Amino acid sequence: MKGGRIDRLVIMGGPQFRALKDVSRIIMEYRRVGRSALKLSAISLGGWITFGGQIDDRSATEILHKAYELGVNYFDNADVYAGGRAERTMGVAIKGLSRESLVLSSKVYWESLEGVNGRGLSRKHIMESCNASLKRMGLDYLDLYFCHRYDDEAPLDEVVRAMDDLIHQGKVLYWGTSEWRAGQIANAYRIADLRGLYAPAVEQPHYNMLVRRKVEDELAPAADDLGFGMVTWSPLRSGLLSGKYNQRRPKDARLTLERYADLHGIVSEANLETARRIAEVAEDMGVPMAQLAIAWLLRLPQVSSVITGATKVEQLLENLGALDVVDRLNEEVLERIEGVLGNKPGPED
């Protein structure tokens, strides 16, 4: 892996895992976050939409503990997920686990507190939101704390200083960005270098087979130059790349629910045709489509971890099975996938 070492750990699975994968073990892979010494499981578990929303505390605890048992060490969250309930649910789920073995994250930007300063990246909102997240999750510190979006109204030196102060206070170990442009991250690095402050260690971008240009054209080269890692979200394009929509539209699937109306455009005929053709590649390889889609993301050495979601243990286990697929992505398979996608960024773009 460019910029860091990849570690692998053999985790023995139980009868349910063997039944689903027809193997008795999974080899969890750990990747360094850019040039930092922090290591994350290559596949991680996030609380967006599921924790505090689609699943209750008992189900969330079962899924998180199974993930931990199988080697997942990174669990992602945000203050606005389910109006704060996702953080509370994760706080319940991690009880009894070794805090030192976990990497836990949350985020700040969107409106989460009352008043005109209740959103954005002002020093006030960053500090108060961090304290609120720690309280909801029952933690003394967060391993990773993300600026959930870039704030045009907040002076960047104020943002970098506030995150640096949280690190010095022991409330945050590493800070990062989410959905920032490479130039914005580079500016944060310049400020940090000039003033002797902690720079962002990680970026969290939207990345999957259908959404790739910014990551591959812009962020991956910047990650190599500056030294940050990437943890990516929505690997299955809100379920489209799992294959669940290839034949019909399940009534309870996310992209059909009214509260996610802004995502309904994802299920276009063009995207469905692409998904069906990727499913053919997966079928020829003898692997589930979701595993192929997740494994494809891990081909990039700049990706430290792929954040996945799950509403039941079976989904979690299928997602983790992507680790067995990564080494099978040879040049022929990758070329075939590119032929299906037809969206590879390049100089001509």
C-alpha positions in Angstrom: 0.0 0.0 0.0 1.4 3.4 -1.0 2.3 5.4 2.1 1.7 2.7 4.6 1.7 -0.9 5.6 -1.2 -3.3 5.3 -1.7 -5.7 8.2 -3.9 -8.8 8.1 -5.5 -10.6 10.9 -7.2 -14.0 10.7 -10.6 -13.9 12.5 -12.4 -17.2 13.1 -16.1 -17.0 12.1 -19.0 -18.8 13.8 -21.5 -21.3 12.2 -23.6 -18.5 10.7 -20.6 -17.0 9.0 -19.5 -20.4 7.6 -23.0 -21.0 6.3 -23.1 -17.8 4.4 -19.6 -17.8 3.0 -18.8 -21.5 3.0 -15.5 -20.8 4.7 -14.4 -20.9 8.3 -12.5 -17.7 8.5 -12.1 -14.2 7.2 -8.8 -12.4 6.9 -9.3 -8.8 8.1 -7.0 -6.2 6.5 -5.9 -3.1 8.3 -4.6 0.0 6.5 -2.8 3.0 7.8 -4.6 6.4 7.5 -2.3 8.1 5.1 1.0 8.8 6.7 -0.3 8.6 10.2 0.3 5.6 12.4 -3.4 5.0 12.9 -4.7 1.7 11.5 -8.3 1.1 10.4 -10.0 -2.1 9.3 -10.3 -2.0 5.5 -14.1 -2.4 5.9 -15.8 -0.4 8.6 -19.3 0.0 9.9 -21.3 3.3 9.9 -24.4 4.5 11.7 -25.9 6.6 8.9 -29.6 5.9 8.3 -29.4 2.6 10.2 -28.5 3.3 13.8 -31.3 5.1 15.6 -33.4 4.9 12.5 -33.9 1.7 10.6 -32.8 -0.6 13.5 -33.3 -0.5 17.2 -30.6 -0.6 19.9 -30.7 -4.4 20.3 -30.2 -5.0 16.6 -27.5 -2.4 16.4 -25.6 -3.9 19.3 -25.8 -7.4 17.7 -24.5 -6.1 14.4 -21.7 -4.0 15.9 -20.5 -6.8 18.2 -20.4 -9.3 15.3 -18.4 -6.8 13.3 -16.0 -6.3 16.2 -15.7 -10.1 16.6 -14.8 -10.4 12.9 -12.0 -7.7 13.1 -13.8 -4.4 12.3 -12.3 -1.7 14.5 -13.6 1.5 12.9 -17.2 2.7 13.6 -18.4 5.9 12.0 -21.1 8.3 13.1 -22.2 12.0 13.0 -24.1 14.3 15.3 -27.0 14.7 12.9 -27.6 11.1 12.1 -31.2 10.4 13.2 -31.1 13.7 15.1 -28.5 12.4 17.6 -30.1 9.0 18.2 -27.4 7.3 16.1 -24.7 8.4 18.5 -26.7 7.3 21.5 -27.4 3.9 19.9 -23.7 3.4 19.1 -22.9 4.5 22.7 -25.1 1.7 24.0 -23.7 -0.8 21.4 -20.0 -0.3 22.4 -20.6 -0.9 26.1 -18.5 -3.9 27.2 -16.0 -3.6 24.4 -12.4 -2.5 24.9 -12.3 1.2 24.2 -8.7 1.1 23.3 -9.3 -1.4 20.5 -12.0 0.8 18.9 -11.7 3.7 16.5 -14.8 5.9 16.8 -15.7 9.0 14.8 -18.3 11.7 14.6 -18.8 14.9 12.6 -19.7 18.5 12.9 -21.2 21.1 10.5 -24.9 20.6 10.0 -27.5 22.1 12.3 -27.5 20.2 15.6 -27.9 22.9 18.2 -30.2 25.8 18.8 -29.6 29.3 17.7 -27.8 31.1 14.8 -24.5 29.4 15.8 -26.1 25.9 15.9 -24.5 24.9 12.6 -21.3 25.5 10.6 -17.7 25.4 11.6 -17.4 28.4 13.9 -15.2 27.7 16.9 -18.3 27.9 19.1 -20.2 25.2 17.1 -17.2 22.9 16.8 -16.5 23.0 20.5 -20.2 22.6 21.6 -20.9 19.9 19.1 -17.9 17.9 20.1 -19.0 18.0 23.7 -22.5 17.0 22.8 -21.3 14.1 20.7 -19.1 12.8 23.5 -22.0 13.0 25.9 -24.4 11.2 23.7 -21.9 8.4 23.0 -20.7 8.2 26.6 -17.0 8.8 25.6 -14.1 10.8 26.9 -12.6 11.2 23.5 -13.2 10.6 19.7 -10.5 8.9 17.7 -11.6 10.8 14.5 -13.6 14.1 14.3 -14.7 15.3 10.9 -15.7 18.6 9.5 -18.8 17.3 7.8 -18.7 19.9 5.0 -16.6 23.0 4.1 -17.9 26.2 5.6 -17.5 29.2 3.4 -18.5 31.5 6.2 -15.9 30.3 8.7 -12.3 31.5 8.4 -10.2 28.4 7.7 -7.6 29.4 10.3 -10.4 29.4 12.9 -11.4 25.9 11.9 -7.9 24.5 12.0 -7.2 26.1 15.3 -10.4 24.8 16.9 -9.7 21.3 15.8 -6.1 21.6 17.0 -7.3 22.8 20.3 -9.6 19.8 20.6 -6.6 17.5 20.1 -4.6 19.3 22.8 -7.6 19.1 25.1 -7.6 15.3 24.6 -11.1 15.2 23.3 -10.0 14.3 19.7 -7.0 12.2 18.6 -7.1 13.0 14.8 -9.3 15.4 12.8 -10.5 15.2 9.2 -12.7 16.5 6.6 -15.7 15.2 4.7 -16.7 16.2 1.1 -14.0 18.9 1.0 -12.2 19.7 -2.3 -8.5 18.9 -2.6 -7.6 22.6 -2.7 -9.5 23.3 0.5 -7.6 20.5 2.3 -4.3 21.8 0.9 -5.1 25.2 2.3 -5.8 23.6 5.7 -2.4 21.9 5.5 -0.7 25.2 4.7 -2.3 27.0 7.7 -1.4 24.1 10.0 2.2 24.0 8.7 2.6 27.8 9.1 1.3 27.9 12.6 2.5 24.6 14.0 -1.0 23.1 14.2 -2.3 19.6 13.6 -3.4 19.1 10.0 -6.3 17.0 8.9 -5.3 13.3 8.7 -8.2 12.0 6.7 -10.9 12.9 4.2 -14.3 11.2 4.0 -15.6 11.4 0.4 -18.6 9.9 -1.4 -17.1 7.1 -3.6 -18.5 4.2 -5.5 -18.6 2.8 -9.1 -21.1 5.5 -10.2 -19.5 8.4 -8.2 -15.8 8.5 -8.7 -14.4 11.5 -10.6 -13.5 13.8 -7.6 -11.8 10.9 -5.7 -9.8 9.6 -8.6 -9.0 12.9 -10.4 -8.5 15.1 -7.4 -8.4 13.6 -3.9 -6.2 10.5 -4.6 -3.3 12.6 -6.0 -3.7 15.1 -3.1 -3.6 12.3 -0.6 -0.3 11.1 -2.0 1.1 14.7 -1.9 -0.2 15.8 1.5 -0.3 12.5 3.3 -3.9 12.1 4.3 -6.0 8.9 4.1 -9.5 8.4 2.8 -12.5 6.6 4.4 -15.3 6.4 1.8 -19.0 6.3 2.2 -22.0 5.0 0.2 -20.0 2.1 -1.5 -23.2 0.6 -2.9 -24.8 3.9 -4.1 -27.6 3.6 -1.5 -28.2 0.0 -2.4 -28.3 0.2 -6.2 -25.0 -1.7 -6.5 -26.1 -4.5 -4.2 -28.4 -5.7 -7.0 -31.6 -5.4 -5.1 -33.2 -3.2 -7.7 -32.1 -5.2 -10.8 -35.3 -7.1 -11.1 -37.8 -5.1 -9.1 -38.0 -2.3 -6.5 -38.5 -3.7 -3.0 -41.2 -1.7 -1.1 -39.0 -1.3 2.0 -35.7 -0.4 0.3 -34.1 2.9 1.0 -34.5 4.3 -2.5 -38.2 3.7 -2.5 -39.0 5.4 0.9 -40.6 8.8 0.8 -38.2 10.3 3.4 -35.3 9.6 1.0 -37.1 11.2 -2.0 -33.9 13.2 -2.8 -32.2 9.8 -3.6 -34.9 8.5 -5.9 -33.2 9.8 -9.0 -30.4 7.2 -8.5 -32.7 4.5 -9.8 -32.6 5.7 -13.4 -32.7 3.3 -16.3 -29.1 4.1 -17.2 -27.9 3.3 -13.7 -30.0 0.1 -13.6 -28.5 -1.1 -16.8 -25.0 -0.5 -15.5 -25.9 -2.3 -12.3 -27.3 -5.3 -14.2 -24.1 -5.5 -16.3 -21.9 -5.3 -13.1 -24.1 -8.1 -11.7 -23.1 -10.2 -14.7 -19.4 -9.6 -14.0 -20.0 -10.6 -10.3 -21.9 -13.7 -11.4 -19.1 -14.8 -13.7 -16.7 -14.4 -10.8 -19.1 -16.4 -8.5 -19.4 -13.6 -5.9 -22.3 -11.3 -4.7 -22.5 -8.0 -6.6 -22.2 -6.0 -3.3 -18.9 -7.7 -2.6 -17.5 -6.9 -6.0 -18.6 -3.2 -5.6 -16.9 -2.9 -2.2 -13.7 -4.8 -3.3 -13.4 -2.5 -6.3 -13.1 0.5 -4.0 -10.3 -1.1 -2.0 -8.2 -1.4 -5.2 -7.1 2.2 -4.5 -4.1 2.3 -2.1 -5.2 5.8 -0.9 -8.5 4.3 0.5 -7.9 3.5 4.2 -11.4 2.1 4.9 -14.7 1.6 3.2 -17.6 2.5 5.5 -20.5 0.1 5.1 -24.0 0.0 6.6 -26.1 -3.0 7.7 -29.6 -3.6 9.0 -29.0 -7.2 9.8 -26.0 -9.5 10.5 -26.4 -11.2 7.2 -25.7 -8.0 5.3 -22.7 -7.3 7.5 -21.2 -10.7 6.7 -21.8 -10.3 3.0 -20.1 -7.0 3.0 -17.1 -8.4 4.9 -16.8 -11.1 2.3 -15.5 -8.4 -0.1 -12.1 -8.9 1.5 -11.9 -12.2 -0.3 -12.6 -10.6 -3.6 -9.9 -7.8 -3.6 -7.1 -10.1 -4.7 -9.2 -11.5 -7.6 -9.5 -8.1 -9.2 -6.9 -8.8 -11.9 -6.3 -6.6 -14.9 -8.8 -8.5 -17.0 -11.6 -8.1 -14.5 -10.8 -4.4 -13.9 -10.8 -3.7 -17.7 -14.2 -5.5 -18.0 -15.6 -3.4 -15.2 -14.3 -0.2 -16.8 -16.0 -1.3 -20.1 -19.3 -1.5 -18.3 -19.0 1.7 -16.3 -17.7 3.9 -19.1 -16.9 6.7 -16.6 -13.2 6.4 -15.9 -11.8 9.9 -15.3 -8.9 10.9 -17.6 -7.1 13.7 -19.3 -9.8 14.0 -21.9 -12.3 15.0 -19.3 
